[in-house]
Amino acid sequence: MRIDPKLFVAPVSPETAQKPATKAPGKAASQASVVNLSAAGSAVVADSDDSVPSARVERLKSMVEAGSYRVDLDALASRIVDDEALRGTRR
C-alpha cells in the first residue's frame, strides 16, 4: 500500500465536523442489514470445492511449522516488481 504524498485532506475540527443524522429504528433500517443470495449465488456457493485449497494450506502450514518451507526470494522479488508495474507506481 502506498500513500500519495500529493493528496491533501484538511483536518476536521469540531466546528466543521458534520454530525451524522440519527434515524429512528424502523422497517427500512432492519431490512438494510439483511443479505439474501440469489439462486445463482446460492448455486456458486453450493458448487464450490474448498478441499483443494484447504489441503494446500494445511500442507504449507505443516511445512512452515517443521521449518522445511523455503521462500523463493527471486520469485517473491519478481512478483513485487510486477505488482508495482501494474499499479503504475514504479518510477
TORVO-869335 format. One record per residue: x, y, z of N, C-alpha, C in turn; residue number from 1. Coordinates in steps of 0.1 Angstrom, whole numbers. Example, Ala and Ser with C-alpha at 12.3 -4.5 7.8 and 13.67 -1.06 7.14 Angstrom:
! TORVO-869335
<site n_x="132" n_y="-57" n_z="78" ca_x="123" ca_y="-45" ca_z="78" c_x="132" c_y="-33" c_z="78" k="1"/>
<site n_x="128" n_y="-22" n_z="71" ca_x="137" ca_y="-11" ca_z="71" c_x="129" c_y="0" c_z="79" k="2"/>
//
This chain:
! TORVO-869335
<site n_x="8" n_y="-12" n_z="0" ca_x="0" ca_y="0" ca_z="0" c_x="9" c_y="12" c_z="0" k="1"/>
<site n_x="5" n_y="22" n_z="-8" ca_x="13" ca_y="34" ca_z="-9" c_x="4" c_y="46" c_z="-5" k="2"/>
<site n_x="10" n_y="56" n_z="2" ca_x="3" ca_y="68" ca_z="5" c_x="7" c_y="79" c_z="-5" k="3"/>
<site n_x="-2" n_y="85" n_z="-12" ca_x="0" ca_y="95" ca_z="-22" c_x="5" c_y="108" c_z="-15" k="4"/>
<site n_x="17" n_y="112" n_z="-16" ca_x="22" ca_y="124" ca_z="-9" c_x="15" c_y="137" c_z="-15" k="5"/>
<site n_x="9" n_y="136" n_z="-27" ca_x="3" ca_y="148" ca_z="-33" c_x="-12" c_y="150" c_z="-28" k="6"/>
<site n_x="-17" n_y="140" n_z="-21" ca_x="-31" ca_y="141" ca_z="-17" c_x="-31" c_y="148" c_z="-3" k="7"/>
<site n_x="-40" n_y="158" n_z="-3" ca_x="-41" ca_y="166" ca_z="10" c_x="-55" c_y="166" c_z="14" k="8"/>
<site n_x="-57" n_y="163" n_z="27" ca_x="-70" ca_y="163" ca_z="33" c_x="-70" c_y="173" c_z="45" k="9"/>
<site n_x="-78" n_y="182" n_z="45" ca_x="-78" ca_y="192" ca_z="56" c_x="-83" c_y="186" c_z="69" k="10"/>
<site n_x="-76" n_y="190" n_z="80" ca_x="-81" ca_y="184" ca_z="92" c_x="-95" c_y="188" c_z="96" k="11"/>
<site n_x="-102" n_y="180" n_z="103" ca_x="-115" ca_y="182" ca_z="107" c_x="-116" c_y="187" c_z="121" k="12"/>
<site n_x="-122" n_y="199" n_z="123" ca_x="-123" ca_y="204" ca_z="136" c_x="-137" c_y="202" c_z="141" k="13"/>
<site n_x="-139" n_y="203" n_z="154" ca_x="-153" ca_y="200" ca_z="160" c_x="-163" c_y="210" c_z="154" k="14"/>
<site n_x="-159" n_y="222" n_z="150" ca_x="-168" ca_y="232" ca_z="145" c_x="-172" c_y="228" c_z="131" k="15"/>
<site n_x="-163" n_y="222" n_z="123" ca_x="-166" ca_y="219" ca_z="109" c_x="-171" c_y="205" c_z="107" k="16"/>
<site n_x="-170" n_y="197" n_z="117" ca_x="-174" ca_y="183" ca_z="115" c_x="-190" c_y="182" c_z="114" k="17"/>
<site n_x="-194" n_y="174" n_z="105" ca_x="-209" ca_y="172" ca_z="104" c_x="-213" c_y="161" c_z="112" k="18"/>
<site n_x="-223" n_y="163" n_z="120" ca_x="-229" ca_y="152" ca_z="128" c_x="-237" c_y="143" c_z="120" k="19"/>
<site n_x="-236" n_y="130" n_z="122" ca_x="-245" ca_y="121" ca_z="114" c_x="-259" c_y="122" c_z="118" k="20"/>
<site n_x="-268" n_y="121" n_z="109" ca_x="-282" ca_y="122" ca_z="112" c_x="-286" c_y="109" c_z="119" k="21"/>
<site n_x="-294" n_y="111" n_z="130" ca_x="-299" ca_y="99" ca_z="137" c_x="-312" c_y="95" c_z="131" k="22"/>
<site n_x="-314" n_y="82" n_z="130" ca_x="-327" ca_y="77" ca_z="124" c_x="-333" c_y="69" c_z="135" k="23"/>
<site n_x="-346" n_y="70" n_z="135" ca_x="-353" ca_y="61" ca_z="144" c_x="-353" c_y="47" c_z="138" k="24"/>
<site n_x="-351" n_y="37" n_z="146" ca_x="-351" ca_y="23" ca_z="141" c_x="-365" c_y="20" c_z="135" k="25"/>
<site n_x="-365" n_y="15" n_z="123" ca_x="-378" ca_y="12" ca_z="117" c_x="-376" c_y="0" c_z="108" k="26"/>
<site n_x="-386" n_y="-2" n_z="99" ca_x="-385" ca_y="-13" ca_z="90" c_x="-374" c_y="-11" c_z="80" k="27"/>
<site n_x="-372" n_y="1" n_z="75" ca_x="-361" ca_y="3" ca_z="65" c_x="-347" c_y="0" c_z="71" k="28"/>
<site n_x="-345" n_y="4" n_z="83" ca_x="-332" ca_y="1" ca_z="89" c_x="-330" c_y="-14" c_z="92" k="29"/>
<site n_x="-340" n_y="-21" n_z="95" ca_x="-338" ca_y="-36" ca_z="98" c_x="-336" c_y="-43" c_z="85" k="30"/>
<site n_x="-342" n_y="-39" n_z="74" ca_x="-340" ca_y="-46" ca_z="61" c_x="-326" c_y="-43" c_z="55" k="31"/>
<site n_x="-320" n_y="-32" n_z="58" ca_x="-307" ca_y="-28" ca_z="53" c_x="-296" c_y="-38" c_z="57" k="32"/>
<site n_x="-298" n_y="-45" n_z="68" ca_x="-288" ca_y="-54" ca_z="73" c_x="-290" c_y="-68" c_z="69" k="33"/>
<site n_x="-300" n_y="-71" n_z="61" ca_x="-303" ca_y="-84" ca_z="56" c_x="-298" c_y="-86" c_z="42" k="34"/>
<site n_x="-290" n_y="-97" n_z="41" ca_x="-284" ca_y="-101" ca_z="28" c_x="-291" c_y="-114" c_z="23" k="35"/>
<site n_x="-296" n_y="-114" n_z="11" ca_x="-301" ca_y="-126" ca_z="5" c_x="-294" c_y="-129" c_z="-8" k="36"/>
<site n_x="-290" n_y="-142" n_z="-9" ca_x="-283" ca_y="-146" ca_z="-21" c_x="-293" c_y="-150" c_z="-32" k="37"/>
<site n_x="-290" n_y="-146" n_z="-44" ca_x="-299" ca_y="-150" ca_z="-55" c_x="-297" c_y="-165" c_z="-57" k="38"/>
<site n_x="-305" n_y="-171" n_z="-66" ca_x="-304" ca_y="-185" ca_z="-69" c_x="-290" c_y="-188" c_z="-75" k="39"/>
<site n_x="-285" n_y="-179" n_z="-84" ca_x="-272" ca_y="-181" ca_z="-90" c_x="-261" c_y="-180" c_z="-79" k="40"/>
<site n_x="-262" n_y="-171" n_z="-70" ca_x="-252" ca_y="-170" ca_z="-59" c_x="-252" c_y="-182" c_z="-50" k="41"/>
<site n_x="-264" n_y="-187" n_z="-47" ca_x="-265" ca_y="-200" ca_z="-39" c_x="-259" c_y="-212" c_z="-46" k="42"/>
<site n_x="-261" n_y="-212" n_z="-59" ca_x="-255" ca_y="-223" ca_z="-67" c_x="-240" c_y="-223" c_z="-67" k="43"/>
<site n_x="-234" n_y="-211" n_z="-68" ca_x="-220" ca_y="-210" ca_z="-68" c_x="-214" c_y="-214" c_z="-54" k="44"/>
<site n_x="-221" n_y="-210" n_z="-43" ca_x="-217" ca_y="-214" ca_z="-30" c_x="-218" c_y="-229" c_z="-28" k="45"/>
<site n_x="-229" n_y="-235" n_z="-33" ca_x="-231" ca_y="-249" ca_z="-32" c_x="-221" c_y="-257" c_z="-40" k="46"/>
<site n_x="-216" n_y="-252" n_z="-52" ca_x="-207" ca_y="-259" ca_z="-60" c_x="-193" c_y="-257" c_z="-57" k="47"/>
<site n_x="-190" n_y="-248" n_z="-48" ca_x="-175" ca_y="-245" ca_z="-45" c_x="-169" c_y="-257" c_z="-38" k="48"/>
<site n_x="-157" n_y="-261" n_z="-42" ca_x="-150" ca_y="-272" ca_z="-36" c_x="-137" c_y="-266" c_z="-29" k="49"/>
<site n_x="-138" n_y="-265" n_z="-16" ca_x="-127" ca_y="-259" ca_z="-8" c_x="-117" c_y="-269" c_z="-4" k="50"/>
<site n_x="-118" n_y="-282" n_z="-8" ca_x="-109" ca_y="-292" ca_z="-3" c_x="-95" c_y="-290" c_z="-9" k="51"/>
<site n_x="-93" n_y="-286" n_z="-21" ca_x="-80" ca_y="-284" ca_z="-27" c_x="-73" c_y="-273" c_z="-20" k="52"/>
<site n_x="-78" n_y="-261" n_z="-19" ca_x="-71" ca_y="-250" ca_z="-12" c_x="-69" c_y="-253" c_z="3" k="53"/>
<site n_x="-78" n_y="-260" n_z="9" ca_x="-76" ca_y="-263" ca_z="23" c_x="-65" c_y="-273" c_z="25" k="54"/>
<site n_x="-64" n_y="-283" n_z="16" ca_x="-53" ca_y="-293" ca_z="17" c_x="-40" c_y="-286" c_z="15" k="55"/>
<site n_x="-39" n_y="-277" n_z="5" ca_x="-27" ca_y="-270" ca_z="2" c_x="-23" c_y="-261" c_z="14" k="56"/>
<site n_x="-32" n_y="-254" n_z="20" ca_x="-29" ca_y="-246" ca_z="31" c_x="-24" c_y="-254" c_z="43" k="57"/>
<site n_x="-30" n_y="-265" n_z="45" ca_x="-26" ca_y="-274" ca_z="56" c_x="-12" c_y="-280" c_z="54" k="58"/>
<site n_x="-9" n_y="-283" n_z="41" ca_x="4" ca_y="-288" ca_z="37" c_x="15" c_y="-277" c_z="40" k="59"/>
<site n_x="12" n_y="-265" n_z="35" ca_x="21" ca_y="-254" ca_z="37" c_x="23" c_y="-251" c_z="52" k="60"/>
<site n_x="12" n_y="-251" n_z="59" ca_x="13" ca_y="-248" ca_z="74" c_x="22" c_y="-258" c_z="81" k="61"/>
<site n_x="21" n_y="-271" n_z="77" ca_x="29" ca_y="-281" ca_z="83" c_x="44" c_y="-280" c_z="79" k="62"/>
<site n_x="46" n_y="-275" n_z="67" ca_x="60" ca_y="-273" ca_z="62" c_x="66" c_y="-261" c_z="70" k="63"/>
<site n_x="58" n_y="-250" n_z="72" ca_x="63" ca_y="-239" ca_z="79" c_x="67" c_y="-243" c_z="94" k="64"/>
<site n_x="57" n_y="-250" n_z="100" ca_x="60" ca_y="-254" ca_z="114" c_x="72" c_y="-264" c_z="115" k="65"/>
<site n_x="74" n_y="-272" n_z="105" ca_x="86" ca_y="-281" ca_z="105" c_x="99" c_y="-274" c_z="102" k="66"/>
<site n_x="97" n_y="-262" n_z="96" ca_x="109" ca_y="-255" ca_z="92" c_x="115" c_y="-259" c_z="78" k="67"/>
<site n_x="107" n_y="-267" n_z="71" ca_x="112" ca_y="-271" ca_z="58" c_x="107" c_y="-263" c_z="46" k="68"/>
<site n_x="99" n_y="-253" n_z="49" ca_x="94" ca_y="-244" ca_z="38" c_x="104" c_y="-233" c_z="36" k="69"/>
<site n_x="108" n_y="-232" n_z="23" ca_x="118" ca_y="-221" ca_z="20" c_x="112" c_y="-212" c_z="10" k="70"/>
<site n_x="113" n_y="-199" n_z="12" ca_x="108" ca_y="-189" ca_z="4" c_x="117" c_y="-187" c_z="-8" k="71"/>
<site n_x="112" n_y="-187" n_z="-20" ca_x="119" ca_y="-184" ca_z="-32" c_x="120" c_y="-169" c_z="-34" k="72"/>
<site n_x="131" n_y="-163" n_z="-29" ca_x="133" ca_y="-149" ca_z="-29" c_x="133" c_y="-142" c_z="-42" k="73"/>
<site n_x="138" n_y="-149" n_z="-53" ca_x="138" ca_y="-144" ca_z="-66" c_x="123" c_y="-143" c_z="-71" k="74"/>
<site n_x="115" n_y="-153" n_z="-69" ca_x="101" ca_y="-153" ca_z="-73" c_x="94" c_y="-142" c_z="-66" k="75"/>
<site n_x="96" n_y="-141" n_z="-53" ca_x="90" ca_y="-131" ca_z="-45" c_x="93" c_y="-117" c_z="-50" k="76"/>
<site n_x="106" n_y="-114" n_z="-52" ca_x="110" ca_y="-101" ca_z="-57" c_x="104" c_y="-98" c_z="-71" k="77"/>
<site n_x="103" n_y="-108" n_z="-79" ca_x="97" ca_y="-106" ca_z="-93" c_x="82" c_y="-102" c_z="-92" k="78"/>
<site n_x="75" n_y="-109" n_z="-82" ca_x="61" ca_y="-106" ca_z="-81" c_x="59" c_y="-92" c_z="-75" k="79"/>
<site n_x="68" n_y="-88" n_z="-66" ca_x="67" ca_y="-74" ca_z="-61" c_x="69" c_y="-64" c_z="-72" k="80"/>
<site n_x="79" n_y="-66" n_z="-80" ca_x="82" ca_y="-57" ca_z="-91" c_x="70" c_y="-57" c_z="-101" k="81"/>
<site n_x="64" n_y="-69" n_z="-104" ca_x="53" ca_y="-69" ca_z="-113" c_x="41" c_y="-62" c_z="-107" k="82"/>
<site n_x="39" n_y="-63" n_z="-94" ca_x="28" ca_y="-56" ca_z="-88" c_x="30" c_y="-41" c_z="-89" k="83"/>
<site n_x="42" n_y="-37" n_z="-86" ca_x="45" ca_y="-22" ca_z="-87" c_x="42" c_y="-17" c_z="-101" k="84"/>
<site n_x="46" n_y="-25" n_z="-111" ca_x="45" ca_y="-21" ca_z="-125" c_x="30" c_y="-20" c_z="-129" k="85"/>
<site n_x="22" n_y="-30" n_z="-124" ca_x="8" ca_y="-30" ca_z="-127" c_x="0" c_y="-18" c_z="-120" k="86"/>
<site n_x="5" n_y="-14" n_z="-109" ca_x="-1" ca_y="-3" ca_z="-102" c_x="3" c_y="10" c_z="-108" k="87"/>
<site n_x="14" n_y="10" n_z="-115" ca_x="19" ca_y="23" ca_z="-122" c_x="26" c_y="31" c_z="-112" k="88"/>
<site n_x="31" n_y="26" n_z="-101" ca_x="39" ca_y="34" ca_z="-92" c_x="54" c_y="32" c_z="-93" k="89"/>
<site n_x="58" n_y="24" n_z="-102" ca_x="72" ca_y="23" ca_z="-105" c_x="77" c_y="35" c_z="-112" k="90"/>
<site n_x="88" n_y="40" n_z="-108" ca_x="94" ca_y="52" ca_z="-115" c_x="106" c_y="49" c_z="-123" k="91"/>
//
